[in-house]
């Protein structure tokens, strides 16, 4: 379960990073 949660957090972080990079 913790591994799945960590995976989701990584996906969310990657999405936010990509969005910020595209907006810059």
Residue pairs with C-beta under 8 A, 6 or more apart in sequence:
none
